């Protein structure tokens, strides 16, 4: 019997033991999604860039569902202005690196999870640090226009499935949160700015990819700041974006499982 076959059998055995150990933790997930889905989810790898108001809730939701291989990327420290919308931000975590605090929180949820962290910003200069091909999912929750554009370009050329969050700031109505392919997103200044940048530089994403966005009309547009991260935002919107992304991951895996049968 080949070495690779043995490796696969050992990996399946380990996954089964992990699932049995935490069967009570993920009981409700398994009852809804099924044992086969839970085993598939436990094998998948996801990397999220930006763990603020969107990314932190996306990751927490997926870990609570049963995802156990996650890489967190964020350069920032927690400050008081994060407390109103970010999963790991509290009065006692202010000043600490976001990736460290969120990792601790996720391991409290599932001690068997494998959480890798990078206290880095993603940019063209350090894109080489991240081999996106080793992941099944790339979640883009970056605020900075130039860094977001670079991640979209690189992720779209990888083997990973890319899901991107558009602008969640200056929104109030969660009923306006939608999902669309990037080029079909409407009513979102951030998406429009990204498309202008791609057209201007004549460098385009290699594949179509889903985006979570809101078409809520902004008031006082003249006061909108250039960087998404500097505008006002509320948890029921940012978390709504993150949870919608988590759903897209789950739905993608359900489709994969269905195709295998």
N, C-alpha and C positions, 0 to 999 in steps of 0.2 A: 504494500500500500504506500502511495506516494506521501512525501513529507507535507505537501500542501493539504492533502486530504486529512491527515492527522491534525494539522493546525486548525482546520475548519471544524473538526469534531470537538476538539478541546475548547475552541471558542464558543461553540454552541452549548457545550456542557456548562461552561462558566456562566454564560448568559442565563441558562435555565436555573442554575443555583442562585444567581442574583435575583431573578424574578421570584423564585420560591421564598427566598429570605425576606423579600419586601412585598410579599403577596398581599398583605393587609394594607400597606401603603398605597398600592396601585390597584386595589380591588375594584374601585368604582370605574377607573379607566378601563380595566380589563373587561368588566361587565358590559360596557358600552362598545368598546372597540374590538374586543376579542383577543384571545391569547396569541394568535399568529401576528396580529398587528403589534402587540406589545413587544414581542420578540424582535420584530423588524425595527421598531422604534429604538430599542435598546442598542442596536448595532450601528445606528446612523450617527454621523458626525456633523456638527453645526458650528459655524463661527459667526459671531455677531460683532459688527463694528459700530461702536457707539452704544453705551449702556445707560443712557439717560432716561427720560420719561417714556420713550418708546421701547428701546432695547431691553431695559431692565425687566419690564413686565412681560415682554415676549419670552425672554429666557426663563423667568420664574414659572410662567404658565406651562412651558414645555417640560421643565424639570418635574413639576408637579404631575404632569401627565405620564412621564416615564422616560423621557430622553435623558441619557446619562453621559454623553460625550460632547462637551461644549468648550469652545474657546472664546474668551471674553477679551475684547480689544477696546481700550479707552485710555487716553493719556491724562484724564482730569482727576482732580480731587473733589470730594464732596464739599459743597458749601451750603450756607443757610438757604440760599435761593432754590436749591434742589429739593428741599424737604416737601414742597407742595405737590410733587408729582413723581418722584423717583423711588423705586421699590426699596432700595437699601439706604436711603437718606433719612437720618434721624438726628436729633440734637446731639446724640453721643457719638455719631460717626463723622461729624463735620471735621474736615481736615485730613481725612484718610483717603488713600487711593480708592477710586470707585471699584476697580477690578478686584481688589483684595476683599473689600467689604461684601460685594455681591457673591464672590466665591464662598465666603464663610456662610452666607445666608443660604446659598444653594446646597452646600454640604450639610447644613442642618436639616434641610428637607430630605435629601437623599445622601447619606454618608458614603454610599458606594459609587457615587457619580465621579466621573473623571473631568475635572475642570482645569483648563489651562488658561493662563492669563498673560496678556501683554499690556504693560503700562506704556502705550505708544499711541501716537496719532498715525493714521494711515495717510500716506501721501505718495507722490511719484518717487520721492527720494528714498523711501524705505519700503516700497511695495515688494522688493525682493525678499523681505523677511518672511513673507507669507506665501506658502505654497497652497493656493486655493484648490488645487486638484485633489488634495487629500481629504476634502470635505464633501459631504453630500448636499449641504445647504450653506449658502452665504446670505446673511441678513444684513442689509445696509440700513443703518439707522444713524448715519453721519449727518451733521448739520452743515458743515462747511461746503460751499459749492464746489470748489476746485478739488478737494479731497473726495467728495462724493462722486464727482464725475470720473475721477481716476479709478475708484473702486468699481464703479459700474462697468467701465471699459474692461478692466482686468478680470472681473468675475464673469462677465459675459463670454469671455474667451476661455474660461476654465470648464472643467467637467461638472462643477457644482451647479445646483439650481439656485438662481439668484432671486431674492425678494427684496424690494426696496420700499422704504418709507419716504413719502414726500412730506410736505410741510404740515406739521401738526400745531404750529403756533398760531395765536390769534383766531382760534376757533372756539365755538361754544356748543354747537348742536351735534351730539354724537350720531344722530340720525343721518347726518350728511356724509359720514365716513363710507367710502366706497373702495372697490377694487377694479383696476383696469390695467390693460397692457400699457407700458410706458408712453408710447406715442399717442395713446388715446385718452390719457389723463387730461381733465379739463378743470378750469377754475382754480388752478394751483400755481401761484407765482414761482415756486421753487422748481416745479417740473418744467415750466415755460423757460426759466433761466437755464436749466440744464440742456434743453433742446437747442436753445440759441447757441450755447457754448459748443455743443457737438457739431452743429452746422457751421459755425464760424471756423472751427479748427479742422473741419472735414474729417473728423475721427468719430466713428459711430459704434455703438454697442453691437456685438456680433450676433446676438440673438434677441428675440423678444422676451420680455420678463414682466411679471406682475408687480404692480405698485399699489400700496394702500395710500389713499389720499382723501381729502375733503374738498367738496366744491362749494363750501359755505362762502358767501360773499363777504369780503373783508370790509369793515368800516374804517374810515380815515386812512385810506391807502397811503396817503402822503407821509404818514408817520411810520410806515413799515420799515424796519431796519433791514440792511442788506443780509446780515447773517441770521439764519433761522434761530440759532441758539440764543440770540439776545432779545427776542420778542416774548411777550407774555404768553403763558400757556397753562392749561389746567389738566389735572390728572385724569378726569373722566374722558378727555379727548386723547391725550398721549397714551394712556393705558389701552384705550379702545383701538388705537392704531397697532399697538404691540400685540394685543390679543387677536386682532384680525390676522396679523402675520403668523401667529402661532397656529391659527386655524388653517392657513394656507399650507403650512408645513404638514399638518395632520392630513389634510385632504390630498396632498400630493402623494403621501405614503399609502393612503387608502387606495388611490388609483394604481399605484405600483403593485400593491398586494393583489388587487383585482385582476391586473394584467397577467400575473403569474399563475392564476388558477385556470 
